[in-house]
Amino acid sequence: MYYLRVGRVQFIGRHHPLYPQEVELRERVLLSPVGLDLAGFQRLFPGVEERLEHFVTVIEHPTGRRVIGCVCLLPHFPGTGVGKLMQMAVDPQRQREGIGRELVAELERRAFGELSLSELFCHARNDAIPFYERMGWTIDGPQFIEAGIPHHRMVFRPPAQDPQ
């Protein structure tokens, strides 16, 4: 399948002007359906929000720049060299446009290129497994329930580079 590039993926911090839009998207798509908001997420995962690296897809809109997708990286978790992909959300009206693929690709570039991580993992809802599998991720372990929803742990390890 061919996707047109939509928007621009940008790395932001919690003090960036686009951060409130990212939080709103995460709350609307991920957290509210399971009865949470950002404060609830922070209570469940103390200290995590402060450690996350945030990636957003931004489009130019007549009303200004808008965040239409986001994903977070928790580097060196649970230990050195490993990272966790978390809180991936795409505006429901913009899904299936390649936005999620671009976000994950940018997160992988950061994780493996700039941070030299050796492995990424995520907790993927069962309905998201095919998305990750198309990107080379594999299931790693049995199904479990998180936030009342069936999930699987999925991992990605980049192919070994041939020394030249």
C-alpha positions in Angstrom: 0.0 0.0 0.0 1.3 3.5 -0.8 0.9 6.4 1.6 1.3 10.1 0.9 3.3 11.9 3.5 0.9 13.8 5.7 2.2 16.5 8.0 5.5 16.8 9.6 6.8 14.7 12.5 8.4 16.8 15.2 10.2 16.0 18.4 8.8 18.2 21.3 9.2 18.6 25.0 6.6 19.1 27.7 7.1 22.9 27.6 6.6 23.2 23.8 3.5 25.1 22.6 2.2 22.0 20.9 2.4 19.8 24.0 -1.2 20.7 25.2 -2.6 19.6 21.8 -0.6 16.3 22.2 -2.1 15.8 25.7 -5.6 16.5 24.4 -5.2 13.9 21.6 -3.9 11.3 24.0 -6.7 12.0 26.4 -9.4 11.9 23.7 -8.1 8.8 21.9 -6.4 6.7 24.6 -7.1 7.8 28.1 -10.8 8.9 28.2 -12.0 5.6 26.8 -10.5 3.8 29.8 -11.7 6.5 32.3 -8.4 8.4 32.6 -7.0 11.8 31.9 -3.3 12.9 32.0 -3.5 13.3 35.8 -4.8 9.7 36.1 -2.0 8.5 33.8 0.5 10.3 36.0 -0.9 8.7 39.2 -0.7 5.2 37.6 2.8 5.8 36.2 4.6 8.2 38.6 7.5 10.0 37.0 7.0 8.5 33.5 5.5 11.6 31.8 8.6 13.6 32.8 10.9 11.0 31.2 8.9 10.5 27.9 10.2 11.8 24.6 7.3 13.2 22.6 6.9 12.9 18.8 4.0 14.7 17.1 2.7 14.9 13.6 1.7 18.5 12.8 -0.3 19.9 9.9 -0.8 23.4 8.8 -4.5 24.2 9.2 -6.4 27.5 8.6 -6.8 27.8 12.4 -3.0 27.2 13.0 -0.7 24.3 13.5 -2.6 21.2 14.6 -1.3 17.9 16.2 -3.0 15.0 14.4 -0.8 12.2 15.7 1.6 11.4 18.6 3.8 8.7 20.1 6.1 8.7 23.1 9.4 7.0 23.8 10.5 6.0 27.3 14.2 5.4 26.8 16.3 3.1 28.8 13.3 1.4 30.3 13.2 -1.1 32.0 17.0 -1.0 31.7 19.9 0.4 29.7 19.6 -0.2 25.9 15.8 -0.9 25.9 13.0 1.6 25.2 9.3 1.5 25.4 7.0 2.9 22.8 3.9 4.4 24.6 0.8 6.5 24.1 0.5 6.3 20.4 -2.6 8.1 19.0 -3.8 9.3 15.7 -6.8 11.6 15.3 -9.6 9.1 14.3 -10.5 11.3 11.2 -6.9 10.9 10.0 -6.3 7.2 10.6 -5.1 5.0 7.7 -3.1 7.8 6.1 0.3 6.6 7.1 0.6 8.9 10.1 1.2 6.1 12.6 3.8 4.5 10.4 5.8 7.8 10.1 5.6 8.4 13.9 7.0 4.9 14.6 9.7 5.3 12.0 10.8 8.6 13.5 10.8 7.1 17.0 12.8 4.1 15.8 15.4 6.5 14.1 15.8 8.3 17.4 15.9 5.1 19.5 18.4 3.2 17.4 20.3 6.0 15.8 20.7 8.8 18.3 20.2 6.8 21.6 21.8 3.6 20.4 19.1 1.4 22.0 19.2 -2.3 21.0 15.5 -3.0 21.5 12.1 -1.4 21.6 8.9 -2.9 23.0 5.3 -1.8 23.4 2.1 -3.1 24.8 -0.1 -3.3 21.7 -3.8 -3.7 21.8 -4.8 -6.8 19.9 -6.4 -4.8 17.1 -3.1 -2.9 16.6 -1.0 -6.1 16.2 -1.2 -6.2 12.4 0.0 -2.6 12.2 3.1 -3.4 14.2 3.7 -6.7 12.4 3.8 -4.8 9.0 6.6 -2.7 10.5 8.6 -5.7 11.5 7.6 -5.9 15.2 6.9 -9.4 16.7 4.7 -10.7 19.5 6.7 -11.5 22.6 4.6 -13.4 25.1 1.1 -14.2 26.0 -1.9 -12.0 25.9 -2.6 -9.8 29.0 -5.2 -7.3 30.1 -4.1 -3.7 30.5 -6.7 -1.0 31.2 -9.4 -3.6 30.7 -8.3 -4.2 27.1 -6.4 -7.3 25.7 -2.8 -6.6 24.8 0.3 -8.3 23.7 3.9 -7.3 24.3 5.6 -6.7 21.0 9.3 -6.1 20.3 11.5 -4.7 17.6 15.2 -5.3 17.2 16.9 -3.7 14.3 18.8 -6.1 12.0 22.5 -6.5 12.7 24.6 -4.2 10.7 27.4 -5.8 8.6 30.8 -4.4 9.7 32.6 -2.9 6.8 
